[in-house]
Amino acid sequence: MPKATEGDFSVLHGLVTTELTNRIRKGEDCATADLKAAIDWLTKNNITGVATDGTPLKALLDGLTDGDKDFVERLTT
């Protein structure tokens, strides 16, 4: 069996990203495992975000009522 090409991996990357995005957008069909998979996918692909005003990440940070907000903020910057 021949080795996968860079193009093969690119297609797979796109499919996984699209599938995770679709599951999360549907909402009611999104399981905790889907969110975990998306977080892992972002992490493995070195995707980060900055919690600036008006962004969903900032809204998430502002919505945290339990835990250490300063710790979470340091993680997002």
C-alpha positions as CSV (number, residue, x, y, z in Angstrom):
1,M,0.0,0.0,0.0
2,P,1.5,3.4,-1.0
3,K,2.1,6.0,1.6
4,A,-0.3,8.9,2.0
5,T,0.7,12.1,0.2
6,E,0.6,15.6,1.6
7,G,-2.5,16.1,-0.5
8,D,-4.2,13.1,1.2
9,F,-3.4,14.6,4.6
10,S,-4.7,18.0,3.5
11,V,-8.0,16.5,2.4
12,L,-8.3,14.6,5.7
13,H,-7.5,17.8,7.7
14,G,-10.2,19.6,5.8
15,L,-12.8,16.8,6.4
16,V,-12.1,16.6,10.1
17,T,-12.2,20.3,10.6
18,T,-15.5,20.6,8.6
19,E,-17.1,17.7,10.5
20,L,-16.2,19.1,13.9
21,T,-17.4,22.5,12.9
22,N,-20.7,21.1,11.6
23,R,-21.3,19.1,14.8
24,I,-20.7,22.2,17.0
25,R,-22.9,24.4,14.9
26,K,-25.8,22.0,15.1
27,G,-25.8,22.4,18.8
28,E,-28.3,19.7,19.9
29,D,-26.3,17.0,18.2
30,C,-23.0,18.1,19.7
31,A,-21.8,15.9,22.5
32,T,-19.2,16.8,25.1
33,A,-16.8,14.4,23.3
34,D,-17.2,16.5,20.1
35,L,-16.2,19.7,22.0
36,K,-13.2,17.8,23.5
37,A,-12.2,16.6,20.1
38,A,-12.4,20.1,18.6
39,I,-10.3,21.5,21.5
40,D,-7.7,18.7,21.0
41,W,-7.8,19.4,17.2
42,L,-7.1,23.1,17.7
43,T,-4.4,22.3,20.2
44,K,-2.6,19.8,18.0
45,N,-2.7,22.3,15.1
46,N,-1.3,25.1,17.3
47,I,-4.4,27.3,17.0
48,T,-4.8,29.8,19.7
49,G,-7.0,32.7,20.5
50,V,-6.9,36.0,22.3
51,A,-9.8,37.0,24.5
52,T,-10.4,40.5,23.2
53,D,-13.6,42.5,23.6
54,G,-16.5,41.3,21.4
55,T,-15.0,37.8,20.7
56,P,-16.6,34.5,21.7
57,L,-13.5,33.6,23.7
58,K,-13.9,36.8,25.8
59,A,-17.6,36.0,26.3
60,L,-16.6,32.6,27.5
61,L,-14.0,34.0,29.9
62,D,-16.5,36.6,31.2
63,G,-19.1,33.8,31.7
64,L,-16.8,31.8,34.0
65,T,-18.1,32.1,37.6
66,D,-16.2,29.3,39.1
67,G,-12.5,28.9,39.3
68,D,-9.7,31.3,38.9
69,K,-10.4,33.9,36.1
70,D,-6.9,35.3,36.2
71,F,-5.5,31.8,35.6
72,V,-7.8,31.3,32.6
73,E,-7.0,34.7,31.2
74,R,-3.2,33.9,31.4
75,L,-3.9,30.8,29.4
76,T,-5.7,32.7,26.7
77,T,-3.1,35.4,26.2
